[in-house]
Amino acid sequence: MTSQPPALVIGGELNGLGVCRSLAQAGIKTYVLDNKWHQAALWSRYATPIKTDAIYGPGLLSALHTLDLPEHTELIITDEMAVYTISEYRADLPFRIHLPPHDVVLTLQDKALFHKFATAHGLPVPNAVILGNDAELSSIRDLQFPVVIKPADKQDHYIKRVSRIVLADNPEQALIACQKLLKTIQKVIVQERINGPDSDIHFCLFYRKDNITKAMFTGQKLISIPPGTGSTGFCVEVPPGDLRTELEDLTEKFIVLSNYAGLGSVEYKWDTRASRFLIIEPTVGRTDWQEEIATLSGINIPVIGYSEECNVPIPPSTRIPGVVWQQSYIDRIRAGLGKIPRNATVVDGYWRWNDPIPALIHYPFAVMQLLRRACSRSGER
């Protein structure tokens, strides 16, 4: 595919590294753009790194307008904040970009707006209340505890540095947390927490074009990092059967109702009280953190999306049977091996024999961060 347009991956974290390696399976020339040199994808043998001053906002737009890349380069977003910028200014950018309509992006990215959308269309979501500066905080008491409290606008976490998620075991804790957040941001959502282990969390990754879902992969988390509230630490494919069919049918319903286009995913958790899956949140306009598990399992969604956008044949994928994707060896040491299926082939997100430098860059940096946090906690005692 050397004569085909290249791909430009926005975001060089682990997500972007998995996308670069996925595209390499089809021989696609790939560039990766980020504002931090230590990001792993910038060191992959499968990508040409591009350093920029910012990964979102005017700095990203300036970089995209000044890049000297071939016409019709396919743009793949892996960074959440970049989605907002690229979606808003997509018409002015000289790339192939396939996203939902901008109003859909904003609705699905905002936790409060998505909750209203989901309840209006009969999509299963946790019970919740949405609170602003003028809201009656006592409505929190109508929920079942424990609850999770989140900024409604995801940008508040990145720009205003507020916590992504706060747990509260009772109304008093929730009131204090909401009052603190609402001093800084305009809106929060308070949801009933879905009890159960991380292994009750499932996800569907997909790509859609011309009102047709071209690819879908269903996976299961084994462990989150940190447990209970974090990103995917370990995951596997959900085998064919009733469970996978149920989740994929529910995902297809979401896709159709939202008029979705491009790359995305939906995360679910089994609610034992209601005996059904509830939507935790969608991932909009970008690949997911653990996107490479689909590639390793034989469904190379980045390549499928690229091929559909560039109107070229979809090449065959390589499958690793029974693969477990792990975020990193550090997390494996911290989490232990009890949740990993026996005889599974565990593939590390960073380390590969044929692409070792991303791991050699990442792991020393990660260890230094752990030591710095340990020293900081020790100094606070």
N, C-alpha and C positions, 0 to 999 in steps of 0.2 A: 504493500500500500504506500510505497515511498512517493508515488506521483500524486497522492491524494493530499488535501489540505491538512495541515498540522492541527493539533489540539493545544489549547491554552488552558491550563489548570490554575484556577484562582484559589490559593491557599496551600501552604506547604506542610501542614501538620500531618499526623498519621493518616487521616482521611485522604489527603491529597497524595500521599505516598502510595496508598493502595490503588488509587485511580491511575497514577503513572505506571505502576506495574501491570495493572489490568490492560491499559492501552498498549503496553509493550508486547503483550501476547499477540496482538494483531499487527505489529510492526508500524504503529502509528507514531510519527514524529511528534514529540510532546515537549512543550515548554511549561514551566511552573513558576508562578509569580507569588512572591511574599515579601514582607517588610522586615523579616528577621532571618539572618543567615544561619542560625542554629536549627531552623526547621528542617526536619528529616528529608522531606521530598526534594529539597534543593540540592541534596547530595546524592540522589539516585543516579545510577548510570543510565537510566532510561529517560531522563529528562534534562533539558537545558534550563538552568536556573536564570531567573530574572529578579533582581533585587529592586524593590520600589520603596518609597517613603511611607506609604500607607496602604492598608488592605481594604479600606472602605472610604467613602466620602470623596471630596475633591481630589485628594492625593491619588486615589485609585483611578478616578476618571482621567486625570492628567497622564498617568502612566499608560493607560489603555490607549489614549489618543496618540501617544508618541511612539508606541511600539512599531517596529518595522517588521511586521509579520505578513505572510502571504494573504491574499484576499480570501475571504470566506473561511478563515481559521475558526474551528469549532471551539466555543468557550464552554468550559465545564466548571461550575462553582462548587467548592467544597467548604467555603467559609460562610458562616451565618450572616455576619454583618455585610459581607460583600453582596449578598442577595438583595438587600434593600437598595443599594446604590445602583447595581446593574439593572435591576428591574425598573427602577424609575427612569433611567436614562438609556434604556435599551435601544431606542430608535436612533440615537445619535452615535452608537458604537459600531465600528466596522468589523463585526464578528457575526458568526452564526450563533444566535442565542434563542433557546427554546424554553420559555417560562410560561406559567399561567398568567392571565391578565393581571395588571398591576394591582387592581382593587382586590383581586382574589389573593394575591401574595400578601397584601397588608392584612386582610381578614384572617387568613390562616396562620400568619406569623404572630398575631396578637392573641394572647391566651384568652382574654375576655371576649373579644369578637368571635374567636373560634368556638368558645363555649356557647355563645348565643346562636351561632350558625348551626352547631351540632344539635342542640336541643330543638331548634326550629324544624330541623329536617329528620328528627328521629334517630340520630346517631347516638350510640351509647357512650356517655361520658360520666365521670363522677359528679355527684351533687356538689354544687358550689354556690358561693355568693361573690359578687363583684363589688368592690368597694373603691370609692374615690374620696377626695378630701371633704366632700359634702355628704358622704353616705352615713347611714345610721349603723355604727359598728356593732350594735347589739344583735343585728341579724346573724352574726356569727354563731350565736347560741342555738340557732335552728339546725345547725349541722351536727352530724355524729362525729365524735372525736375518736382518735386523733385526726388532725388536718394538716395539709401542706399549704404554705402561703408562698405565692410567686408574684414577681412583677408581671403585670399584664403585657406590657411592652418589653419584648426581649432585649431591645436596645438599651434599656436602663441598666441591665447587668453589665454591659460592656462600656457604656459611656459614663454612667454615674457610679459604677462599681458597687452596686447594691448586691446583696446575696441573690443567687439564682433560685434558691429554695430554702424555706425556713419551716421546721417542724414544730408543731404545737400539740401538746397532749390534753389541753383543757382550754376553756374559753378565756380564762385570764391570761394565759401565755399568748394566745392568739391575738387578743386585744392589744397587748403590749407590742407584739411584733408588728402588727398592722399600723399602729400609731407611729412607730419608729420609721417604717418604710414610707408612709404617706407624708412624712416631713421632707422627703427627698424626691419622691416620684408621685405621679398623679393617680395611678390606679393599681390595685392589686386584685388577685383572684385567690380566694380561699376555698380549697377543695377538700372533700372528705378523702382521707388517705385510704388507698386500697391495700389492705393488709395481705401479707403473704410473702414468700421468699422471692428473690430476684429471678429464680427459674420459672416463676409464673408470668414473666414478661416475655412477650413475643413481638415480632415486627415483620412487616411486609415492605420490601424494597421494590420499586417499580420504575418503569419508564413508559410514557404515553405520548402518542402522536396521532393527529387526525382522528381524535375520539376513539382510538383503539389502544388498548394496553398491550404494548409490544413485548414487555418482559416483566416478570414478577418473581420474587424470591421470598420465601417465608422462613424466618429463623427464630431461634429461641435463645434468650440470654441464659447463661448459667450463673454468672456472677457480675455484679456491678461494682465499679470502683469510683468512690467508696461505696460499700454495701448499702443498699436501700435507697440511695439518692443519686448515685453517680452514673457515669457513662458506661458503655458496655466494656467489661473486662474480658469476658470469655463468651463465646456463642457458637451455636451449631445450626445446621439445617433442620427444619421440621420435615420428617419424612411424609410421603404421600399418604393421605387418609382423611378422615372426617375433620380433624383439627385444622389441617392445612386448608381444606376446602372452605370451612367456616370463616377463617381469617381472610382468605383471599376474596371470598364473596363480600365480606364486610368492607374490605379495602376497595373493591370495585365500586361498591355503592358510594363510598366517600369520593372516589375519583369522579364519578359521573355527576354527583350532586354539586361538586365544586368546580366543574368545568375545567378539570386539571389538564395541564400539558407539561411535558418534560420529565425531569428526574424528581423523585420524591420518595417518601416512605411514611408509614403510620406505625406507631408503637402502641401495644395493647398490654393490659394486665388482667388476669383472671380475678374476678370479684367473687369470693366465696359466699358473701352474704346474699348477693343477687344471682349467683350461679350463672354468670355470663361474663364475656370479655368487655372491658371498658377501654375506650380510647384514652391513652395518656396524652399524646400530642402527635401532630403531623410534623414531618420535616419537609420544608418547602423550598423548591427551587435549587436544591443542591443534593449532592450525595450524602449518605449518612456516615457516621463515624466508623461503623463496622462494615462498610460497603464491600470490602474485599472478600468477606465470607461467601458472598454470592459468586464471585469470580472463582474462588477456590473450589466451590461446589459445582462449577460447570455452567453458571449463568452469568456471563460477563456483561453486566448492565452498562457500564461506560462504553464498551465497544459496540453494543447493540444500539445505544443512543447515538453514538458517533456515526455508525453506518447508516442508520435511518436518516439522520440529518444531512449527511453528505451523499446519500443515494448511491451507496456502494454495497456489494454483497456482504452479508454478515459471516465472518469466518468462524470455523468451529472452535469451541472452547475446550480447555483441558480441565478435567475433573479429578479431584482428590477425594476418594470415597471416605466417609466418616471423619471429615476434617473438623477440628476445633480451632477457631481463630482466637488467639489471645492478644490482648493489647500489648503486653510486654512481659519479659521474664521477671521484672521487679514485682509486678502484680501477681505473678504466679507464686513467687516466694511468699508474699504477704497473704494470699488467699488460700494457699494449700492446694492439694490435688483431689480433695474429696468429691468435688462437684464435676470433675472431668470424667467422661465415660471411659471405661477400660478399653484398651486397644485402639483408642482414638489417635489420629495423627494430628499433633498440635503444631500449628504454624504460628510463629511469632509475627506480630505486626511490623516490627522493625528489622529483625535479623533475617537475612537470606544469604546463603553461600554465594550466589551469583550476583548479589547486590549488597555487599556488606557495609559500605561506608555510612549509609543512614543510621545504622545501629551504632557504629563506632562514634558517630557524632552525638547521637541521642543519649546513650547510656551514661557516659561520664557527666553530661549536663544534668541528667535526671538524678544521679547520685548526689551531685553537688547541691541540687535543690532540696533533696531529702535531708542532707546534713545541715543545710542552712535552717530549715524548718525545725529540726531537732534542737539546734543551738538556740533558736529563738524561743522555743517552748521552755527550754532549760533556764534561760535567762529571766523568764517571766515568773518562775517559781520563787 
